[in-house]
Amino acid sequence: MKNAYFYKLCFVSMLLLAGLTLSVQSCNKKEPADTEEAAEEQNEAKFDNDSTGVDNDAKEDDSEFLMAVAEVDMKEIELGKLAQKSANADVKALGTMMVTEHSKTSEEVKGLAASKNITLPAAPTEDVQKAVEDFNKKKAADFNKDYADKMVEGHEKTIEKFEDYVKNGTDADIKAWAQKTIPVLQMHLQHSKEVQSKLK
């Protein structure tokens, strides 16, 4: 009788221990937050507690613009690294240029954001990760043309964003930087179009 009670007690203890272990493991397996969302939350908290008197909507526009630029830089750098593995000399050179140029822009954006107390994504965002994943799956025959197409389309959209901020943005420093950077992006676009035309 005592043995039966002892075994029951052991069994119940084991069940409790297993349940506790599973609950601890599930707590540790939280999905990592998207770096873009994390940065947005930090910026919103800063703006709510800001006492500079600058309108919150203006600060949000500034942070959204710089975050979008930071994401573009990350994407161009990561995709450029993939393009450097291409057997096509033009695509490889385009990828090398993108890594070099967007690494410079990335450092400038980080400095500008720091001076404005704006948090940027600390690591590649979900959008960047997905783009890299998609291009990683491409066959060599498709990669070159798709990469050139992506560079043309991406730079056209980015130039539009920059021009829009220059026209409608409120921060003088960010506007000046955006204005100075547009010719660089136009050069990237022209180079991308030249490579694209060779791959048709």
Backbone bond lengths (Angstrom), bond angles and torsions (degrees), N, CA, C in turn:
res aa  C-N    CA-C-N  psi(-1)  N-CA   C-N-CA  omega(-1)  CA-C   N-CA-C  phi
1 M - - - 1.451 - - 1.533 110.91 -
2 K 1.356 112.89 -44.23 1.465 117.96 179.04 1.516 110.70 -63.49
3 N 1.373 114.61 -39.81 1.458 118.99 179.73 1.527 111.82 -62.27
4 A 1.340 116.37 -41.34 1.466 120.89 179.89 1.528 109.87 -62.66
5 Y 1.326 116.97 -43.31 1.465 121.27 179.22 1.524 110.24 -63.42
6 F 1.346 116.20 -41.09 1.473 121.92 -179.61 1.536 110.70 -62.46
7 Y 1.356 114.94 -44.72 1.471 119.36 -179.99 1.526 111.73 -64.78
8 K 1.346 115.61 -38.94 1.474 120.13 177.60 1.523 110.37 -61.24
9 L 1.330 114.41 -44.09 1.469 120.49 -179.32 1.528 110.38 -62.04
10 C 1.327 115.18 -43.86 1.477 119.91 178.58 1.524 110.95 -61.85
11 F 1.347 115.52 -42.83 1.459 120.58 -178.52 1.533 111.09 -62.96
12 V 1.327 116.16 -45.99 1.467 121.12 179.14 1.524 110.40 -62.18
13 S 1.346 116.48 -41.24 1.470 120.88 179.30 1.527 110.89 -62.31
14 M 1.339 115.21 -41.08 1.469 119.34 179.89 1.530 111.13 -65.03
15 L 1.352 116.06 -40.56 1.464 119.78 178.27 1.523 111.12 -62.46
16 L 1.332 116.59 -43.35 1.464 121.29 179.26 1.521 110.95 -63.17
17 L 1.329 115.79 -42.17 1.463 120.76 -179.63 1.531 110.63 -65.06
18 A 1.347 116.35 -41.66 1.467 120.47 179.16 1.529 110.66 -63.72
19 G 1.338 115.83 -42.34 1.463 120.33 178.65 1.508 112.00 -62.84
20 L 1.329 115.95 -41.79 1.466 121.25 179.45 1.526 110.67 -64.33
21 T 1.335 116.54 -42.26 1.473 121.68 179.53 1.528 110.68 -61.71
22 L 1.360 116.14 -44.38 1.464 120.03 -179.76 1.516 111.64 -64.24
23 S 1.335 116.87 -40.51 1.464 119.65 -179.04 1.517 110.90 -67.28
24 V 1.346 117.27 -36.93 1.472 120.50 177.69 1.521 110.39 -66.28
25 Q 1.359 116.01 -41.99 1.465 119.95 179.67 1.528 111.16 -63.44
26 S 1.346 116.41 -40.88 1.462 119.00 -178.82 1.519 111.18 -66.95
27 C 1.343 117.29 -31.10 1.462 120.77 177.50 1.526 110.21 -68.21
28 N 1.341 115.12 -36.42 1.458 119.61 -177.90 1.516 112.72 -76.39
29 K 1.343 117.29 -15.93 1.458 120.42 -175.71 1.520 111.85 -99.60
30 K 1.312 117.50 39.39 1.460 121.16 177.48 1.525 108.75 -67.13
31 E 1.323 115.89 139.78 1.466 120.39 177.03 1.533 108.98 -64.78
32 P 1.324 118.05 131.40 1.468 118.61 178.39 1.523 110.24 -65.31
33 A 1.324 116.42 136.18 1.462 120.78 -179.51 1.524 109.23 -69.20
34 D 1.333 116.40 145.72 1.456 120.55 176.02 1.524 108.18 -62.35
35 T 1.320 116.61 134.47 1.469 120.84 -176.24 1.528 111.77 -62.55
36 E 1.335 116.15 -28.40 1.469 119.84 178.25 1.529 109.88 -69.07
37 E 1.334 116.28 -45.50 1.473 120.78 179.15 1.519 110.93 -62.82
38 A 1.325 115.80 -41.67 1.471 120.30 -179.84 1.525 110.74 -61.11
39 A 1.337 116.55 -42.79 1.472 120.86 179.22 1.528 110.84 -65.74
40 E 1.337 116.05 -41.26 1.473 120.28 178.91 1.527 111.11 -60.43
41 E 1.330 115.80 -44.11 1.473 120.35 -179.92 1.527 110.97 -62.21
42 Q 1.328 115.75 -42.40 1.474 119.41 179.42 1.530 110.73 -64.03
43 N 1.321 116.45 -41.17 1.470 120.01 -179.85 1.527 111.46 -65.92
44 E 1.328 116.06 -42.19 1.467 119.75 179.07 1.522 110.93 -60.39
45 A 1.337 115.89 -41.73 1.468 120.32 179.42 1.530 110.31 -63.77
46 K 1.337 116.19 -40.40 1.472 120.47 178.92 1.528 110.55 -64.29
47 F 1.340 116.39 -44.41 1.457 120.27 -177.61 1.530 111.40 -64.39
48 D 1.339 115.98 -38.10 1.469 120.44 179.80 1.521 111.61 -64.54
49 N 1.331 116.01 -31.03 1.470 120.38 -177.77 1.528 112.95 -100.90
50 D 1.331 115.91 8.12 1.469 119.79 -176.18 1.531 111.09 -78.17
51 S 1.319 115.78 141.48 1.473 119.36 -179.04 1.537 111.80 -121.43
52 T 1.356 116.33 19.83 1.470 119.32 -177.31 1.530 111.80 -78.09
53 G 1.336 115.68 -17.29 1.457 118.94 -179.59 1.519 113.54 89.26
54 V 1.357 116.94 -0.76 1.472 120.16 178.10 1.529 108.01 -76.24
55 D 1.324 115.99 136.74 1.458 121.42 -178.60 1.533 111.21 -58.22
56 N 1.346 115.60 135.18 1.463 120.73 -178.60 1.523 112.76 -60.10
57 D 1.339 117.10 -38.90 1.469 120.53 179.78 1.530 111.00 -61.56
58 A 1.323 116.06 -39.66 1.472 120.57 178.94 1.522 110.11 -65.40
59 K 1.337 116.08 -42.71 1.477 119.75 179.96 1.529 110.63 -65.52
60 E 1.329 115.85 -36.35 1.466 119.73 178.03 1.525 110.59 -66.07
61 D 1.333 116.44 -40.57 1.473 120.17 177.52 1.534 110.57 -61.70
62 D 1.331 115.53 -42.24 1.472 120.46 179.21 1.526 110.36 -62.38
63 S 1.326 115.63 -47.31 1.471 119.65 -176.85 1.519 111.00 -67.46
64 E 1.348 117.18 -38.78 1.469 120.24 178.98 1.524 110.90 -64.19
65 F 1.327 116.25 -39.75 1.462 119.85 179.66 1.533 110.62 -65.38
66 L 1.332 116.58 -49.58 1.473 119.79 -178.15 1.526 111.66 -65.79
67 M 1.330 116.96 -36.09 1.468 119.86 177.21 1.525 111.09 -66.45
68 A 1.338 116.18 -39.74 1.472 120.18 178.47 1.524 110.46 -64.03
69 V 1.343 116.41 -40.99 1.470 120.89 178.57 1.523 110.05 -65.00
70 A 1.325 116.58 -42.79 1.473 120.71 179.58 1.525 110.38 -60.84
71 E 1.332 116.34 -39.50 1.470 120.56 179.65 1.526 110.81 -67.23
72 V 1.338 116.34 -41.12 1.477 120.69 177.33 1.528 109.63 -60.29
73 D 1.337 116.36 -45.83 1.469 120.10 179.27 1.529 111.24 -58.23
74 M 1.329 115.83 -46.14 1.478 119.66 179.43 1.528 111.05 -58.85
75 K 1.341 115.24 -43.92 1.465 120.09 -177.79 1.525 110.86 -65.34
76 E 1.342 116.90 -45.27 1.462 120.47 -178.66 1.533 111.27 -64.71
77 I 1.321 115.90 -36.73 1.468 120.07 179.57 1.527 110.62 -67.81
78 E 1.334 116.17 -48.25 1.467 120.06 -177.34 1.529 111.96 -66.81
79 L 1.334 116.73 -42.98 1.470 119.50 178.29 1.530 110.82 -69.82
80 G 1.330 115.77 -33.64 1.469 120.00 176.74 1.517 111.81 -62.68
81 K 1.314 115.94 -36.21 1.477 120.11 177.78 1.527 110.19 -64.73
82 L 1.337 115.93 -39.52 1.472 119.54 177.72 1.528 110.21 -66.03
83 A 1.336 115.95 -40.90 1.477 120.55 -178.12 1.520 112.17 -65.30
84 Q 1.325 117.19 -26.33 1.466 120.51 179.31 1.524 112.07 -65.78
85 K 1.338 116.33 -15.84 1.475 120.66 178.96 1.527 111.92 -89.18
86 S 1.355 116.29 -4.14 1.463 120.32 -177.82 1.526 111.16 -66.78
87 A 1.337 114.79 149.87 1.474 120.20 176.82 1.528 110.46 -81.73
88 N 1.342 116.66 -13.12 1.461 121.39 179.79 1.528 108.97 -83.99
89 A 1.326 116.23 121.92 1.477 121.11 -174.94 1.532 112.49 -61.83
90 D 1.338 117.38 -38.23 1.467 120.78 -178.83 1.532 111.36 -68.05
91 V 1.332 115.86 -43.02 1.476 120.89 179.12 1.520 109.96 -65.86
92 K 1.311 115.00 -41.85 1.470 120.23 179.10 1.534 110.68 -61.25
93 A 1.335 116.63 -44.76 1.473 121.57 179.33 1.524 111.01 -65.15
94 L 1.345 116.66 -38.78 1.467 121.12 178.20 1.529 109.70 -63.59
95 G 1.325 116.16 -42.99 1.467 120.57 178.50 1.523 111.57 -62.48
96 T 1.317 116.57 -41.74 1.472 121.03 179.20 1.525 110.64 -62.94
97 M 1.346 115.59 -43.23 1.453 119.95 179.29 1.528 110.87 -62.59
98 M 1.335 116.77 -42.44 1.466 120.56 -178.83 1.528 111.81 -63.35
99 V 1.315 116.08 -41.27 1.475 119.39 178.94 1.530 109.75 -62.90
100 T 1.317 116.18 -47.51 1.471 121.15 -178.30 1.524 111.69 -63.28
101 E 1.335 115.96 -52.05 1.467 121.12 -175.13 1.522 112.56 -67.06
102 H 1.334 116.51 -43.62 1.468 119.09 -176.91 1.536 111.99 -77.73
103 S 1.313 116.68 -19.27 1.480 118.94 171.96 1.528 108.91 -68.01
104 K 1.341 116.05 -39.10 1.476 120.39 177.45 1.527 110.12 -64.50
105 T 1.345 115.56 -48.68 1.463 120.12 -179.54 1.526 110.68 -59.91
106 S 1.325 115.34 -40.36 1.469 120.77 -179.66 1.523 111.38 -58.67
107 E 1.335 116.14 -43.69 1.473 119.91 178.80 1.524 111.10 -65.24
108 E 1.328 116.25 -38.91 1.469 120.25 178.59 1.530 111.32 -64.37
109 V 1.333 115.61 -42.38 1.473 120.63 179.66 1.528 110.67 -64.35
110 K 1.320 115.87 -41.40 1.478 119.86 179.00 1.530 110.60 -60.71
111 G 1.335 116.40 -43.51 1.458 120.79 179.13 1.524 111.87 -64.77
112 L 1.332 115.61 -42.64 1.466 121.27 179.83 1.530 110.17 -64.76
113 A 1.335 116.26 -44.71 1.474 120.83 179.94 1.525 110.82 -62.67
114 A 1.328 116.38 -41.87 1.474 120.34 -179.94 1.525 110.43 -62.03
115 S 1.328 116.12 -39.93 1.473 119.78 -179.15 1.526 111.99 -68.64
116 K 1.341 116.96 -21.67 1.465 121.76 -179.98 1.528 111.86 -103.38
117 N 1.335 116.33 6.91 1.472 122.15 -178.69 1.532 111.44 57.49
118 I 1.324 115.24 42.53 1.469 121.79 178.33 1.525 108.63 -110.60
119 T 1.333 115.97 130.83 1.464 121.52 179.24 1.522 109.27 -88.53
120 L 1.327 116.22 133.61 1.465 122.45 176.74 1.532 109.18 -107.46
121 P 1.328 118.04 159.67 1.469 119.62 175.81 1.531 110.65 -55.26
122 A 1.332 115.86 132.43 1.468 120.68 -175.15 1.528 112.39 -79.88
123 A 1.323 116.97 -17.25 1.471 121.73 -177.94 1.524 107.53 -149.98
124 P 1.335 117.63 167.95 1.464 119.82 179.92 1.526 112.82 -49.89
125 T 1.329 116.33 132.76 1.460 121.97 -179.09 1.529 109.90 -74.62
126 E 1.335 116.26 172.57 1.467 120.59 178.45 1.527 110.93 -59.77
127 D 1.330 116.24 -37.84 1.465 121.00 -179.82 1.529 110.95 -63.77
128 V 1.325 115.97 -41.49 1.475 120.89 178.62 1.531 109.74 -66.34
129 Q 1.321 116.10 -45.41 1.468 120.50 -179.46 1.525 111.08 -60.37
130 K 1.342 116.21 -40.59 1.470 120.42 -179.57 1.529 110.55 -66.45
131 A 1.337 116.50 -41.89 1.472 120.09 179.42 1.527 110.86 -61.10
132 V 1.330 116.27 -43.56 1.467 121.48 179.50 1.530 110.10 -64.51
133 E 1.331 115.19 -42.75 1.471 120.47 179.64 1.528 110.49 -61.54
134 D 1.338 116.37 -44.63 1.473 121.03 -179.77 1.527 111.32 -61.93
135 F 1.336 116.44 -44.20 1.468 119.55 -178.96 1.531 111.83 -71.46
136 N 1.310 116.28 -29.07 1.472 120.33 177.52 1.523 111.44 -64.77
137 K 1.333 115.71 -27.96 1.471 120.56 -177.11 1.528 112.10 -84.17
138 K 1.312 117.21 -13.33 1.470 120.42 -174.65 1.530 111.86 -70.85
139 K 1.321 114.67 144.40 1.464 120.33 175.15 1.522 107.63 -74.88
140 A 1.316 115.87 153.98 1.476 121.05 -178.29 1.528 111.58 -54.65
141 A 1.342 116.66 -36.42 1.465 121.34 -178.29 1.531 112.00 -64.44
142 D 1.320 116.85 -32.41 1.469 121.69 -178.40 1.527 112.70 -92.16
143 F 1.325 115.97 -28.08 1.463 120.37 -170.98 1.532 112.81 -56.72
144 N 1.334 116.82 -50.40 1.470 120.58 -172.16 1.524 113.09 -58.55
145 K 1.332 116.34 -50.72 1.475 119.96 -178.77 1.531 110.33 -66.36
146 D 1.333 116.51 -43.73 1.470 120.16 -178.59 1.530 111.01 -63.64
147 Y 1.321 115.94 -36.03 1.470 119.47 179.19 1.529 110.24 -67.29
148 A 1.317 117.04 -46.56 1.474 120.82 179.19 1.527 110.49 -61.83
149 D 1.345 116.07 -42.83 1.475 120.32 177.64 1.526 110.77 -59.84
150 K 1.324 115.54 -43.20 1.474 121.03 -179.14 1.526 110.84 -63.96
151 M 1.326 116.99 -39.19 1.461 120.50 179.77 1.532 111.37 -66.75
152 V 1.333 116.53 -38.70 1.469 120.24 178.06 1.525 109.78 -66.44
153 E 1.314 115.91 -53.13 1.475 120.87 -178.30 1.535 111.48 -60.52
154 G 1.339 115.78 -44.85 1.458 120.78 -178.06 1.516 112.79 -63.49
155 H 1.327 116.42 -42.13 1.468 119.29 -178.61 1.534 112.13 -73.16
156 E 1.327 117.05 -32.02 1.473 119.32 175.17 1.534 109.87 -62.01
157 K 1.324 116.21 -45.67 1.477 120.82 179.69 1.524 111.19 -65.81
158 T 1.332 116.37 -40.80 1.471 120.26 -178.68 1.527 111.05 -65.33
159 I 1.328 116.63 -42.02 1.476 120.41 178.47 1.536 109.92 -61.01
160 E 1.326 116.56 -40.37 1.474 120.61 177.37 1.530 110.72 -59.58
161 K 1.341 116.00 -43.58 1.475 120.51 179.31 1.520 111.02 -62.05
162 F 1.319 115.80 -42.80 1.468 120.49 179.93 1.532 110.53 -64.77
163 E 1.323 116.13 -46.19 1.471 120.21 -179.46 1.530 110.90 -62.74
164 D 1.333 115.82 -37.67 1.466 120.33 178.74 1.529 110.80 -64.87
165 Y 1.357 115.73 -40.77 1.467 117.78 179.95 1.538 110.68 -68.68
166 V 1.317 116.58 -39.95 1.472 119.63 178.44 1.530 110.08 -59.51
167 K 1.328 115.64 -37.23 1.464 120.54 -178.38 1.540 112.13 -78.17
168 N 1.326 116.52 -41.65 1.472 119.73 -170.77 1.527 115.93 -113.76
169 G 1.336 117.17 -10.32 1.470 119.75 -178.23 1.519 111.71 -68.09
170 T 1.336 115.38 162.72 1.475 119.13 -176.75 1.526 113.76 -113.84
171 D 1.330 117.16 -18.55 1.466 119.20 -177.88 1.533 110.11 -86.32
172 A 1.314 116.36 119.43 1.476 121.41 -175.13 1.527 112.53 -62.02
173 D 1.327 117.54 -39.89 1.473 121.19 -178.48 1.525 111.28 -66.80
174 I 1.330 115.59 -44.50 1.469 119.68 -179.28 1.528 109.93 -67.26
175 K 1.339 116.58 -39.33 1.471 120.59 178.35 1.530 110.93 -62.09
176 A 1.316 116.42 -43.30 1.471 121.01 -179.52 1.520 110.43 -63.26
177 W 1.334 115.81 -41.68 1.468 119.89 179.38 1.527 110.54 -66.28
178 A 1.339 116.51 -43.33 1.466 121.00 179.91 1.525 110.65 -61.34
179 Q 1.327 116.06 -43.85 1.475 121.48 179.66 1.530 110.63 -60.83
180 K 1.326 116.04 -41.59 1.474 121.82 -179.06 1.531 111.30 -68.62
181 T 1.342 116.45 -29.03 1.472 121.10 -174.11 1.520 112.73 -87.06
182 I 1.336 118.15 -22.23 1.474 120.62 -177.72 1.538 112.72 -55.32
183 P 1.341 120.48 -46.20 1.476 119.28 178.43 1.539 113.31 -59.76
184 V 1.325 116.64 -33.07 1.474 120.91 177.89 1.524 109.48 -65.19
185 L 1.336 116.17 -44.69 1.465 120.92 179.59 1.529 110.81 -65.84
186 Q 1.315 116.33 -36.28 1.472 120.16 177.87 1.526 110.91 -65.05
187 M 1.333 115.85 -35.49 1.468 120.38 175.73 1.534 110.15 -65.60
188 H 1.349 116.75 -40.87 1.469 121.05 176.89 1.532 110.04 -60.70
189 L 1.335 115.46 -43.11 1.464 121.05 -178.78 1.526 110.46 -63.37
190 Q 1.321 116.84 -44.86 1.457 121.05 -179.94 1.530 111.23 -61.42
191 H 1.320 115.80 -44.01 1.467 121.04 178.90 1.531 109.85 -62.70
192 S 1.329 116.31 -42.37 1.470 121.17 179.90 1.525 111.08 -63.30
193 K 1.329 116.25 -40.66 1.471 120.27 179.22 1.528 111.33 -65.00
194 E 1.337 116.45 -37.20 1.474 120.55 178.67 1.529 110.62 -63.48
195 V 1.341 115.67 -43.34 1.466 119.53 178.39 1.521 110.00 -67.29
196 Q 1.334 116.20 -41.71 1.465 121.28 179.73 1.529 111.06 -58.56
197 S 1.330 116.51 -42.13 1.478 120.73 -177.45 1.537 111.82 -64.76
198 K 1.332 116.86 -28.28 1.462 120.88 179.85 1.525 112.55 -78.49
199 L 1.326 115.88 -14.92 1.466 119.62 -174.40 1.519 112.92 -103.05
200 K 1.348 117.41 3.23 1.470 120.37 -178.59 1.516 110.62 -77.79
